[in-house]
Amino acid sequence: MFVFSIAYGLCCGAYLSSTVSVSAAIAGLDRLGSVTGILYAGMAIGSTIGSPTSGAILDTIGHGTDYMGVIIWSGTVMLIGSVIQFGMKFATNRNPFAKV
């Protein structure tokens, strides 16, 4: 659990910090406020749904003690979000190492 927490914390920062820069590159600075608000509203929905879902997975699969199902769930959701964000960046600029 300790190793997962460290890995999750390291990866989550890159995921969250790239949201505004990718949004600015795609939507432009004139619409950045609106686009960022919509994106964070979507993130709020995910955050609201994520905790009860994780609790249900822990109770059903892990029987309250085994966190492997919750780890797989949260890792999968983060991976899907990262792939979507990378796809948005790649749609803007074909060079994956270019600045946004």
C-alpha positions as CSV (number, residue, x, y, z in Angstrom):
1,M,0.0,0.0,0.0
2,F,2.9,2.3,0.8
3,V,4.6,1.8,-2.6
4,F,1.2,2.3,-4.4
5,S,0.6,5.6,-2.5
6,I,4.0,7.0,-3.5
7,A,3.6,5.9,-7.2
8,Y,0.1,7.3,-7.3
9,G,1.2,10.6,-5.8
10,L,4.0,11.0,-8.2
11,C,1.9,10.3,-11.3
12,C,-1.2,12.3,-10.2
13,G,0.7,15.6,-10.1
14,A,1.6,15.3,-13.8
15,Y,-2.0,14.4,-14.7
16,L,-3.5,17.3,-12.9
17,S,-1.0,19.9,-13.8
18,S,-1.2,19.3,-17.5
19,T,-5.0,20.0,-17.6
20,V,-4.7,23.8,-17.8
21,S,-1.8,23.9,-20.2
22,V,-3.4,21.5,-22.6
23,S,-6.7,23.4,-22.4
24,A,-4.9,26.7,-23.2
25,A,-3.2,25.1,-26.2
26,I,-6.4,23.6,-27.6
27,A,-9.1,26.3,-26.7
28,G,-6.9,29.4,-26.6
29,L,-6.4,31.9,-23.9
30,D,-9.7,33.8,-24.6
31,R,-11.8,30.7,-23.8
32,L,-9.5,29.2,-21.1
33,G,-11.7,30.2,-18.2
34,S,-14.8,28.5,-19.6
35,V,-13.0,25.4,-20.7
36,T,-11.1,25.0,-17.4
37,G,-14.4,25.4,-15.5
38,I,-16.0,22.7,-17.6
39,L,-13.0,20.4,-17.2
40,Y,-12.9,20.8,-13.4
41,A,-16.7,20.2,-13.3
42,G,-16.1,16.9,-15.0
43,M,-13.3,16.1,-12.6
44,A,-15.7,16.9,-9.7
45,I,-18.2,14.4,-11.0
46,G,-15.4,11.8,-11.2
47,S,-14.2,12.6,-7.7
48,T,-17.7,12.4,-6.3
49,I,-18.4,9.0,-7.9
50,G,-14.9,7.6,-7.3
51,S,-15.0,7.3,-3.5
52,P,-18.3,5.4,-3.2
53,T,-17.2,3.2,-6.1
54,S,-13.9,2.4,-4.5
55,G,-15.7,1.7,-1.2
56,A,-18.1,-0.7,-3.0
57,I,-15.2,-2.4,-4.7
58,L,-13.4,-2.7,-1.3
59,D,-16.5,-4.2,0.4
60,T,-17.4,-6.5,-2.4
61,I,-14.1,-7.8,-3.8
62,G,-11.6,-7.0,-1.0
63,H,-14.0,-7.8,1.9
64,G,-12.8,-4.7,3.6
65,T,-9.2,-5.6,3.9
66,D,-7.7,-6.3,0.4
67,Y,-7.1,-3.1,-1.5
68,M,-6.0,-4.7,-4.8
69,G,-9.3,-4.2,-6.5
70,V,-9.3,-0.5,-5.5
71,I,-5.7,-0.1,-6.7
72,I,-6.6,-1.7,-10.1
73,W,-9.7,0.5,-10.4
74,S,-8.0,3.8,-9.6
75,G,-5.0,2.9,-11.8
76,T,-7.2,2.1,-14.7
77,V,-9.2,5.3,-14.4
78,M,-6.0,7.4,-14.2
79,L,-4.6,5.6,-17.2
80,I,-7.7,6.3,-19.2
81,G,-7.6,9.9,-18.3
82,S,-4.0,10.2,-19.2
83,V,-4.5,8.6,-22.6
84,I,-7.4,11.0,-23.3
85,Q,-5.2,14.0,-22.3
86,F,-2.2,12.7,-24.3
87,G,-4.6,12.3,-27.3
88,M,-5.7,15.9,-26.9
89,K,-2.1,17.1,-26.8
90,F,-1.2,14.9,-29.8
91,A,-4.2,16.3,-31.8
92,T,-2.7,19.8,-31.2
93,N,0.9,19.1,-31.9
94,R,2.3,15.8,-33.4
95,N,5.5,16.1,-31.5
96,P,4.9,14.4,-28.1
97,F,7.9,16.3,-26.6
98,A,6.9,19.8,-27.8
99,K,6.0,22.4,-25.3
100,V,2.2,23.0,-25.0
